[in-house]
């Protein structure tokens, strides 16, 4: 009996040792599996990207697809897309830079804002990078480098060519037998006739995008030189004051929505898209908001005003938000520098430009001749309008301090249109507040 107990105890001890050994062996085997899965030794490089191609923008979905594919092709990089639409974008990117929360790669149109960031050493100089990669540099139309160059140094990659014009709901003109306007007198006639049919003549608001109407009137009144060089001896050129008076003439005729002072940019766009407004002044990027086969929408040059410098067919033209930059902060970090360059290459590749051209109607500044792009009819017509235009003028808000433009010009339009201040006073105060860049 005692021998049996000893034998039983021995077996029990052996069994315990065997189980312990097995458990110990299993635990040792699992640790490297977990470590391999997490891969803490190779964390992803995180890039922050921001542009105006967010929200309800026509390029927002295409941009998401481009960034998703980039992350898939570059598993060591993660991109946080902070792009915003309309009036939300500019305050966000300016606040980020001012607070030291600089994005790594960003899209921003030419003008006072990017100029200020370059002056503050916030933007990476891309000149040497492009010179060392001649094939990449040669993929861009060289005519547009001037827009992204300062002091002979390149700070941006120009992808998106834009123009501004008048979009019309041609079906409404046909329905009410109203002639499409070519000059300002024709525009006023159309305003009165649409009002008689309870149709809003012009979708307009007093946010910065709403001032496209004003900017285009500045161009057709002042021509290229006075528009692009707004100031002389500390005073604004007369075309900027005169154009405001023409906007007020339209307002007094009832050309705009009743709630134009509070209407957002998106609400203004929807008013036109839902056929509740006959006309809107918008940019070429607006083409992407419509179905490719929508033949009820048409584009025309902004009606000219007789007796001024701008000829019939004058158009506002330049680069849009698809001008891509790298921050100096990203350049200072070797890991982020490499990742940012890869992202810039993706955003400016012929493949990406061709996709945007096909899906959104974008006019590409990147050579995509090898792609058989089936352009939308509106894009084809817009390109023809540019080719036939006798005068191409830069956007007025690119030649002033943009922050002052928004607070001292756009935001003052309700007071001016309501007769509480004059155009001269608006500009006088804007100059006092620093609108001269």
Wavefront OBJ file of the C-alpha trace (Angstrom):
o trace
v 0.000 0.000 0.000
v 2.828 2.343 0.900
v 4.607 1.470 -2.350
v 1.424 2.249 -4.243
v 1.164 5.641 -2.497
v 4.804 6.434 -3.318
v 4.239 5.406 -6.906
v 1.029 7.469 -7.084
v 2.775 10.532 -5.622
v 5.637 10.177 -8.060
v 3.227 10.036 -10.980
v 1.416 13.103 -9.660
v 4.660 15.048 -9.371
v 5.663 14.061 -12.885
v 2.251 15.083 -14.194
v 2.509 18.503 -12.518
v 6.011 19.005 -13.908
v 4.815 18.037 -17.387
v 1.881 20.452 -17.301
v 4.096 23.254 -15.967
v 6.622 22.588 -18.668
v 3.941 22.592 -21.348
v 2.439 25.861 -20.072
v 5.846 27.454 -19.842
v 6.693 26.374 -23.358
v 3.394 27.734 -24.707
v 3.880 31.125 -23.027
v 7.376 31.508 -24.448
v 6.082 30.675 -27.910
v 3.251 33.265 -27.833
v 5.304 36.359 -26.919
v 7.149 36.776 -30.218
v 3.892 36.217 -32.154
v 2.242 39.184 -30.404
v 5.317 41.363 -30.873
v 5.460 40.574 -34.571
v 1.794 41.457 -35.043
v 2.096 44.842 -33.304
v 5.470 45.580 -34.921
v 6.410 48.302 -32.440
v 9.839 48.454 -34.031
v 8.403 50.048 -37.190
v 5.693 52.583 -36.272
v 3.896 54.358 -39.102
v 4.865 57.879 -40.098
v 1.826 60.094 -39.593
v 1.238 62.935 -42.040
v -1.355 65.683 -41.593
v -2.867 66.905 -44.849
v -5.321 69.743 -45.363
v -6.888 71.375 -48.422
v -10.110 73.038 -49.490
v -11.195 69.778 -51.166
v -13.292 68.586 -48.234
v -16.921 68.336 -47.200
v -19.281 68.851 -50.127
v -16.533 69.977 -52.512
v -16.745 68.238 -55.893
v -13.220 66.838 -55.474
v -13.635 65.561 -51.902
v -14.516 61.958 -52.771
v -11.814 61.662 -55.425
v -9.263 63.044 -52.964
v -10.255 60.442 -50.357
v -9.725 57.699 -52.914
v -6.292 59.070 -53.835
v -5.194 59.237 -50.191
v -6.576 55.773 -49.420
v -4.660 54.309 -52.338
v -1.520 56.149 -51.250
v -1.743 54.638 -47.748
v -2.337 51.208 -49.261
v 0.742 51.566 -51.483
v 2.821 52.998 -48.602
v 2.009 50.858 -45.543
v 4.612 52.714 -43.470
v 2.636 55.993 -43.784
v -0.703 57.090 -42.378
v -2.380 60.254 -43.726
v -4.835 62.255 -41.630
v -7.025 64.158 -44.084
v -8.299 67.370 -42.455
v -9.636 68.979 -45.646
v -12.594 71.335 -45.268
v -15.075 73.007 -47.583
v -15.773 76.647 -48.299
v -15.559 79.263 -45.597
v -14.338 76.738 -42.986
v -11.023 75.965 -44.686
v -8.995 79.175 -44.568
v -9.515 79.975 -40.853
v -8.523 76.394 -39.992
v -5.236 76.312 -41.909
v -4.267 79.807 -40.756
v -4.991 78.922 -37.124
v -2.939 75.734 -37.438
v 0.108 77.594 -38.695
v -0.301 80.413 -36.191
v -0.485 77.961 -33.279
v 2.491 75.855 -34.380
v 0.269 72.940 -35.447
v 1.637 73.053 -38.997
v 0.246 70.504 -41.482
v 2.877 68.430 -43.275
v 1.432 68.731 -46.773
v -1.297 71.156 -47.777
v -3.171 72.624 -50.711
v -3.539 76.411 -50.941
v -4.167 78.718 -53.880
v -1.713 81.509 -54.795
v -2.177 84.847 -53.082
v -1.472 86.771 -49.915
v -1.920 83.806 -47.548
v 0.714 81.560 -49.084
v 2.952 84.596 -49.580
v 2.738 85.378 -45.861
v 3.527 81.768 -44.934
v 6.555 81.777 -47.233
v 7.733 85.052 -45.724
v 7.368 83.532 -42.237
v 9.555 80.560 -43.305
v 6.637 78.154 -42.864
v 6.797 76.633 -46.369
v 9.482 74.319 -47.744
v 11.530 75.494 -50.729
v 11.004 72.812 -53.413
v 13.419 74.241 -55.996
v 16.311 71.817 -55.441
v 13.963 68.856 -55.127
v 12.485 69.597 -58.543
v 15.844 70.407 -60.132
v 17.125 67.022 -58.946
v 14.063 65.330 -60.433
v 13.795 66.906 -63.918
v 11.187 64.441 -65.209
v 8.886 65.403 -62.335
v 9.428 69.124 -62.930
v 8.862 68.778 -66.674
v 5.497 67.083 -66.088
v 4.047 70.507 -65.172
v 3.074 73.210 -67.653
v 5.972 75.682 -67.243
v 3.702 78.684 -67.871
v 2.229 78.333 -64.381
v 5.428 78.263 -62.302
v 5.206 82.035 -61.844
v 2.159 81.526 -59.613
v 4.093 79.368 -57.123
v 7.481 81.082 -57.327
v 8.839 83.809 -55.056
v 12.298 85.330 -55.375
v 13.154 82.697 -57.998
v 12.371 79.869 -55.583
v 9.531 77.366 -56.093
v 7.284 76.804 -53.073
v 4.306 75.030 -54.609
v 3.351 72.414 -57.190
v 0.657 73.738 -59.560
v -1.850 71.018 -60.441
v -5.263 72.691 -60.857
v -5.922 75.429 -63.420
v -9.094 77.397 -62.662
v -11.278 80.012 -64.279
v -14.367 81.883 -63.140
v -17.453 82.505 -65.226
v -21.239 82.684 -65.107
v -23.095 79.390 -64.768
v -26.652 79.464 -66.056
v -29.628 77.143 -65.812
v -30.227 77.202 -69.550
v -33.488 75.317 -69.173
v -34.895 78.246 -67.150
v -33.855 80.714 -69.853
v -35.564 78.491 -72.421
v -38.685 77.984 -70.312
v -39.297 81.713 -69.912
v -37.907 82.744 -73.333
v -35.279 85.011 -71.762
v -32.174 85.876 -73.834
v -28.849 84.820 -72.321
v -27.070 88.074 -71.317
v -23.858 89.164 -73.001
v -23.480 92.620 -71.487
v -24.584 94.296 -68.271
v -27.702 95.776 -69.816
v -28.753 92.317 -70.956
v -28.070 91.036 -67.439
v -30.333 93.666 -65.905
v -33.074 92.787 -68.376
v -32.792 89.103 -67.442
v -32.966 90.023 -63.746
v -36.260 91.848 -64.181
v -37.806 89.098 -66.259
v -36.820 86.297 -63.893
v -38.162 88.288 -60.972
v -41.496 88.525 -62.788
v -41.572 84.705 -62.827
v -40.648 84.445 -59.108
v -37.231 82.964 -59.930
v -34.166 84.262 -58.063
v -32.079 85.845 -60.837
v -28.575 85.447 -59.323
v -27.502 83.128 -56.498
v -25.372 85.488 -54.406
v -24.234 85.739 -50.797
v -21.864 87.965 -48.854
v -19.304 85.384 -47.757
v -15.961 85.497 -49.566
v -17.089 83.037 -52.277
v -20.155 85.167 -52.867
v -17.893 88.013 -53.891
v -16.928 86.171 -57.097
v -19.553 88.369 -58.769
v -17.809 91.445 -57.424
v -14.335 90.194 -58.382
v -15.392 89.511 -61.943
v -16.949 92.954 -62.267
v -13.655 94.419 -61.010
v -11.885 92.533 -63.835
v -14.253 93.644 -66.609
v -14.117 97.256 -65.368
v -10.439 97.584 -64.463
v -8.777 95.191 -66.879
v -5.646 93.257 -65.998
v -3.296 95.959 -64.725
v -5.678 97.748 -62.351
v -7.107 94.465 -61.037
v -3.745 92.824 -60.373
v -2.155 96.005 -59.005
v -5.012 97.289 -56.821
v -3.237 100.137 -55.047
v -1.570 103.371 -56.058
v 0.002 105.737 -53.522
v -1.934 104.140 -50.681
v -5.325 104.318 -52.423
v -7.344 101.588 -54.111
v -7.804 101.776 -57.887
v -11.210 103.177 -58.986
v -12.359 99.859 -60.526
v -12.657 98.332 -57.041
v -15.025 101.075 -55.923
v -16.969 101.244 -59.187
v -17.583 97.474 -59.243
v -19.201 97.653 -55.804
v -21.672 100.194 -57.132
v -22.675 97.856 -59.948
v -23.282 95.080 -57.413
v -25.521 97.454 -55.458
v -27.430 98.312 -58.628
v -28.228 94.613 -59.040
v -29.149 94.325 -55.359
v -31.539 97.278 -55.589
v -33.221 95.577 -58.555
v -33.878 92.469 -56.453
v -31.337 90.287 -58.272
v -30.264 88.378 -55.171
v -31.919 86.032 -52.643
v -33.692 87.793 -49.780
v -31.453 86.055 -47.229
v -28.198 86.676 -49.120
v -26.635 88.341 -46.062
v -26.854 85.138 -43.989
v -26.751 82.444 -46.678
v -23.741 80.090 -46.574
v -21.703 79.224 -49.646
v -23.229 75.760 -49.811
v -26.769 77.146 -49.511
v -26.039 79.562 -52.335
v -24.789 76.706 -54.512
v -27.826 74.567 -53.706
v -30.148 77.414 -54.673
v -28.704 77.278 -58.174
v -28.463 73.490 -58.376
v -32.109 73.083 -57.369
v -33.174 75.425 -60.201
v -34.372 78.094 -57.765
v -31.869 80.582 -59.178
v -31.143 81.234 -62.849
v -27.498 82.327 -62.620
v -24.439 82.109 -60.367
v -20.847 83.316 -60.672
v -18.633 80.345 -59.821
v -15.311 78.730 -60.577
v -14.454 75.873 -62.917
v -14.346 73.521 -59.916
v -18.149 73.904 -59.734
v -18.417 71.804 -62.912
v -17.812 68.697 -60.828
v -21.019 69.324 -58.868
v -23.135 68.271 -61.847
v -23.662 64.990 -63.650
v -21.501 64.714 -66.749
v -24.572 64.367 -69.004
v -26.518 67.289 -67.488
v -27.235 69.439 -70.534
v -29.419 71.914 -68.628
v -26.351 73.697 -67.210
v -24.228 75.999 -69.343
v -21.375 78.453 -68.825
v -20.786 81.885 -70.360
v -18.272 84.708 -69.780
v -19.371 87.221 -67.162
v -21.371 89.934 -69.013
v -19.080 92.844 -69.812
v -19.773 96.492 -69.124
v -19.399 98.875 -72.032
v -17.009 101.786 -71.706
v -14.437 100.142 -69.420
v -11.054 98.469 -69.866
v -12.170 94.854 -69.843
v -13.190 93.584 -73.306
v -16.064 91.222 -73.987
v -15.044 87.713 -72.953
v -12.548 88.791 -70.256
v -12.101 85.988 -67.733
v -10.675 85.510 -64.260
v -8.016 82.798 -64.498
v -5.226 81.241 -62.435
v -4.444 78.346 -60.101
v -6.855 76.865 -57.588
v -6.669 75.005 -54.296
v -4.881 72.182 -56.087
v -1.550 73.928 -55.591
v 0.310 71.656 -53.187
v 2.984 72.597 -50.661
v 5.115 71.018 -47.951
v 5.604 72.746 -44.619
v 9.058 73.686 -43.371
v 8.280 71.687 -40.213
v 7.924 68.501 -42.265
v 11.133 69.303 -44.134
v 13.029 69.525 -40.834
v 12.070 65.950 -39.894
v 14.005 63.436 -42.098
v 11.338 60.748 -41.748
v 8.451 63.094 -42.474
v 10.426 64.694 -45.285
v 10.633 61.402 -47.167
v 6.957 60.606 -46.511
v 5.854 64.103 -47.540
v 7.767 63.942 -50.801
v 6.114 60.634 -51.593
v 2.696 62.153 -50.888
v 3.469 65.194 -53.066
v 4.481 62.870 -55.892
v 1.194 61.014 -55.584
v -0.912 64.181 -55.499
v 0.859 65.614 -58.556
v 1.245 62.459 -60.619
v -0.195 62.230 -64.122
v -2.346 59.331 -62.959
v -3.909 61.406 -60.172
v -4.373 64.467 -62.387
v -6.036 62.325 -65.055
v -8.415 60.881 -62.483
v -9.443 64.346 -61.241
v -9.862 65.526 -64.835
v -12.073 62.575 -65.675
v -14.136 62.478 -62.481
v -14.515 66.190 -61.647
v -13.845 68.112 -64.863
v -10.640 69.628 -63.473
v -8.329 71.357 -65.944
v -4.928 69.831 -65.274
v -1.654 71.723 -65.241
v 0.101 68.328 -65.184
v 0.735 66.720 -68.549
v -1.929 64.043 -69.070
v -1.748 63.878 -72.881
v -1.078 60.134 -72.757
v -4.443 59.602 -71.063
v -7.505 59.536 -73.266
v -9.587 61.789 -71.049
v -13.236 62.105 -71.962
v -13.714 65.650 -70.734
v -17.108 66.918 -69.703
v -18.801 69.227 -72.166
v -18.582 72.151 -69.728
v -14.848 71.617 -69.286
v -14.346 71.543 -73.050
v -16.358 74.746 -73.419
v -14.430 76.394 -70.560
v -11.093 75.571 -72.168
v -12.353 77.010 -75.452
v -13.514 80.186 -73.673
v -10.022 80.575 -72.212
v -8.381 80.088 -75.595
v -10.667 82.676 -77.209
v -10.570 85.184 -74.348
v -8.982 88.538 -75.181
v -8.006 89.099 -71.546
v -7.164 86.759 -68.659
v -7.065 88.392 -65.229
v -5.994 87.018 -61.849
v -8.588 86.803 -59.022
v -8.832 90.153 -57.230
v -8.638 88.617 -53.760
v -5.193 87.194 -54.604
v -3.644 90.671 -54.687
v -4.770 91.909 -51.273
v -4.428 90.693 -47.717
v -6.955 87.837 -47.715
v -7.905 88.150 -44.040
v -8.700 91.813 -44.520
v -10.614 90.993 -47.705
v -12.892 88.698 -45.718
v -13.420 90.963 -42.705
v -13.193 94.415 -44.281
v -14.689 93.779 -47.740
v -16.870 90.645 -47.862
v -18.253 91.071 -44.362
v -19.045 94.728 -45.049
v -21.147 94.046 -48.136
v -24.413 93.760 -46.142
v -23.890 97.262 -44.713
v -22.921 98.646 -48.104
v -25.818 97.023 -49.968
v -28.250 98.188 -47.270
v -27.034 101.762 -47.782
v -25.401 102.142 -44.369
v -21.944 102.869 -45.777
v -20.367 103.755 -49.112
v -17.987 101.794 -51.308
v -15.316 104.441 -50.795
v -15.668 104.211 -47.000
v -15.494 100.413 -47.089
v -12.195 100.539 -48.948
v -10.852 103.434 -46.895
v -11.358 101.456 -43.678
v -9.965 98.296 -45.262
v -6.768 100.179 -46.122
v -6.584 101.457 -42.559
v -6.905 97.873 -41.299
v -4.081 96.578 -43.515
v -5.601 95.194 -46.729
v -2.553 96.361 -48.696
v -0.250 93.311 -48.539
l 1 2 3 4 5 6 7 8 9 10 11 12 13 14 15 16 17 18 19 20 21 22 23 24 25 26 27 28 29 30 31 32 33 34 35 36 37 38 39 40 41 42 43 44 45 46 47 48 49 50 51 52 53 54 55 56 57 58 59 60 61 62 63 64 65 66 67 68 69 70 71 72 73 74 75 76 77 78 79 80 81 82 83 84 85 86 87 88 89 90 91 92 93 94 95 96 97 98 99 100 101 102 103 104 105 106 107 108 109 110 111 112 113 114 115 116 117 118 119 120 121 122 123 124 125 126 127 128 129 130 131 132 133 134 135 136 137 138 139 140 141 142 143 144 145 146 147 148 149 150 151 152 153 154 155 156 157 158 159 160 161 162 163 164 165 166 167 168 169 170 171 172 173 174 175 176 177 178 179 180 181 182 183 184 185 186 187 188 189 190 191 192 193 194 195 196 197 198 199 200 201 202 203 204 205 206 207 208 209 210 211 212 213 214 215 216 217 218 219 220 221 222 223 224 225 226 227 228 229 230 231 232 233 234 235 236 237 238 239 240 241 242 243 244 245 246 247 248 249 250 251 252 253 254 255 256 257 258 259 260 261 262 263 264 265 266 267 268 269 270 271 272 273 274 275 276 277 278 279 280 281 282 283 284 285 286 287 288 289 290 291 292 293 294 295 296 297 298 299 300 301 302 303 304 305 306 307 308 309 310 311 312 313 314 315 316 317 318 319 320 321 322 323 324 325 326 327 328 329 330 331 332 333 334 335 336 337 338 339 340 341 342 343 344 345 346 347 348 349 350 351 352 353 354 355 356 357 358 359 360 361 362 363 364 365 366 367 368 369 370 371 372 373 374 375 376 377 378 379 380 381 382 383 384 385 386 387 388 389 390 391 392 393 394 395 396 397 398 399 400 401 402 403 404 405 406 407 408 409 410 411 412 413 414 415 416 417 418 419 420 421 422 423 424 425 426 427 428 429 430 431 432 433 434 435 436 437
